[in-house]
Structure formats: C-alpha cells, structure tokens
C-alpha cells in the first residue's frame, strides 16, 4: 500500500511535469530609450516570428508584405501617449530571423517627458496568455511593466 502511494505520487508528478513542458509561453519584449542627442524616444520590440506571422496573416518569407502587414498591425495595437497626449511613431523596419523578429520605431522631438503611457495589445487576441514586457531607460531612470489581455495599458511617471 505504501509503494502504491509513492508510485501514484510519482505518476501525478510526471503528468504535471509533462503539461508544463508542453505548454507554450508567448512573450514579447520592448525596450524604450530616450536618445538625448536626437531627442527621439526609440523603441525596439522583439517577437517570436511564428507568433507574429499568425497575427498578421502573412509569412515572413515574403518580406515586403510581412513588413507592411506588421507595421499596420503595430499601429493598431501599440499606442503611446507622452504627458497624456497621444503620439504617432515613425516605423523604421523589421529585422527578421527564423526565430525572432525585431521591430524598430521612434517618436521624434520628445522633450519635457513627465509620463509615458503605452497600450500594448500585441498578440493578446491570438494568444490569450501573451505577456508583453516593456522596459524603459529614460534620462538614467529605469522602470518596467507588463501588459497582457485585460490589462493592455501601463504607465510610468518620471
């Protein structure tokens, strides 16, 4: 009877371990930095290429179409407000590899920043467990927050 208890505990543990390994984690990272030389707020976002392909409905193999669809998707799902005012960003490019895609964009002529609010709903409709990690380095101050489905906005105050 005692051996059966150990065998059962081991079996349940193995099943739980197997589910943990099989579960996909969906995350993105975005670095936000203030370039004091050009007074631009610069963004670098990193996504799993396969996840982004699913969201935009275009294969990364077709770079031009993928880049255009990605820019459109980014503009619909990534909104920045500085000091309470919505800002439009300039999209630079996507850098694609089989595993990861990096997106580069910036908001020019940024001065007197006291707060930055970001709505980041990237991939949350495709993957309900998606988490978007956003880190800031503004005038030597570091901060961060995470957005996810149901909590797509975050704000830092400087």
C-alpha positions in Angstrom: 0.0 0.0 0.0 2.9 2.3 0.8 4.5 1.6 -2.5 1.3 2.4 -4.3 1.2 5.8 -2.7 4.7 6.6 -3.9 4.0 5.3 -7.4 0.8 7.3 -7.6 2.6 10.5 -6.4 5.4 9.9 -8.9 2.8 9.3 -11.8 0.9 12.5 -11.0 4.1 14.5 -10.8 5.2 13.2 -14.2 1.9 14.1 -15.7 2.1 17.7 -14.3 5.7 18.0 -15.5 4.7 16.9 -19.0 2.0 19.5 -19.2 4.5 22.2 -18.0 6.9 21.2 -20.8 4.3 21.1 -23.5 2.8 24.5 -22.6 3.8 27.3 -25.0 4.8 30.6 -23.4 4.0 33.7 -25.5 6.0 36.8 -24.6 7.4 39.9 -26.3 9.9 42.5 -25.1 10.1 46.1 -25.9 12.9 48.4 -24.9 12.2 52.1 -24.7 15.1 54.6 -24.6 15.4 58.3 -24.9 18.1 59.3 -27.4 19.1 62.7 -25.9 21.2 63.6 -29.0 18.3 63.4 -31.4 15.5 63.9 -28.7 13.8 60.8 -30.0 12.0 58.1 -28.0 13.3 54.9 -29.5 11.5 51.5 -29.4 12.9 48.1 -30.1 10.3 45.3 -29.9 11.1 41.6 -30.1 8.6 38.9 -31.0 8.6 35.2 -31.9 8.4 35.3 -35.7 5.9 32.4 -35.9 3.6 34.2 -33.5 3.8 37.5 -35.4 3.1 35.7 -38.7 0.0 34.2 -37.2 -1.2 37.6 -36.0 -0.6 39.5 -39.3 -1.6 36.6 -41.6 1.5 36.9 -43.8 4.6 34.7 -44.0 7.9 36.3 -43.1 9.2 34.6 -46.3 7.5 37.4 -48.2 9.4 40.3 -46.6 7.7 43.2 -48.2 4.2 42.0 -47.5 5.2 40.9 -44.0 6.8 44.2 -43.1 3.8 46.2 -44.4 1.3 44.0 -42.5 3.4 44.1 -39.4 3.6 47.9 -39.5 -0.2 48.1 -39.8 -0.7 45.6 -37.0 1.8 47.5 -34.8 0.0 50.8 -35.4 -3.3 49.2 -34.4 -2.0 47.5 -31.3 0.8 49.7 -29.9 -0.3 53.2 -28.8 2.0 55.7 -27.0 1.0 58.8 -25.0 3.5 61.2 -23.7 2.4 63.6 -20.9 -1.2 62.5 -21.6 -1.1 63.3 -25.4 -1.2 60.5 -28.0 1.9 60.4 -30.2 2.5 59.0 -33.7 5.6 57.0 -34.2 7.8 56.6 -37.2 8.2 53.0 -38.2 11.7 52.2 -39.3 11.9 48.5 -40.2 11.5 44.8 -39.2 14.6 42.7 -38.8 13.5 39.1 -39.3 15.2 35.8 -38.4 13.5 32.3 -38.3 13.1 32.6 -34.5 12.7 36.2 -33.7 11.5 39.4 -35.4 12.6 42.8 -34.1 10.7 46.0 -34.9 12.3 49.4 -34.8 10.3 52.6 -34.4 10.6 56.0 -32.8 8.8 59.2 -31.7 10.9 62.2 -32.8 11.2 65.6 -31.0 10.4 64.4 -27.5 11.1 67.0 -24.8 10.0 67.5 -21.2 8.7 64.0 -20.6 6.9 63.6 -17.3 4.9 60.5 -18.1 4.7 57.7 -20.7 1.7 55.5 -21.2 1.7 52.6 -23.5 -1.2 50.4 -24.7 0.3 47.2 -26.0 -2.2 44.7 -27.1 0.2 42.9 -29.5 -0.7 39.2 -29.9 -3.2 39.1 -27.0 -6.1 38.2 -29.2 -4.1 35.4 -30.9 -2.6 34.1 -27.6 -4.7 34.9 -24.5 -1.7 34.1 -22.2 0.5 36.6 -24.1 2.6 38.8 -21.9 4.4 41.9 -23.3 7.3 43.1 -21.2 8.2 46.8 -21.6 11.4 48.3 -20.1 12.4 51.9 -20.0 15.7 53.8 -19.8 14.8 57.5 -19.7 17.4 60.0 -18.5 19.1 57.3 -16.4 15.8 56.2 -14.8 14.9 52.6 -15.3 11.4 51.2 -15.0 9.2 48.5 -16.4 5.8 47.0 -16.6 3.9 44.1 -18.3 0.8 44.2 -20.4 -1.5 41.3 -21.1 -5.1 40.5 -22.1 -7.4 42.5 -19.9 -4.6 44.8 -18.8 -3.2 46.2 -22.0 -2.0 49.6 -20.6 0.8 50.6 -18.4 2.3 54.0 -17.4 5.5 55.3 -15.9 6.0 58.7 -14.3 9.3 60.3 -14.4 
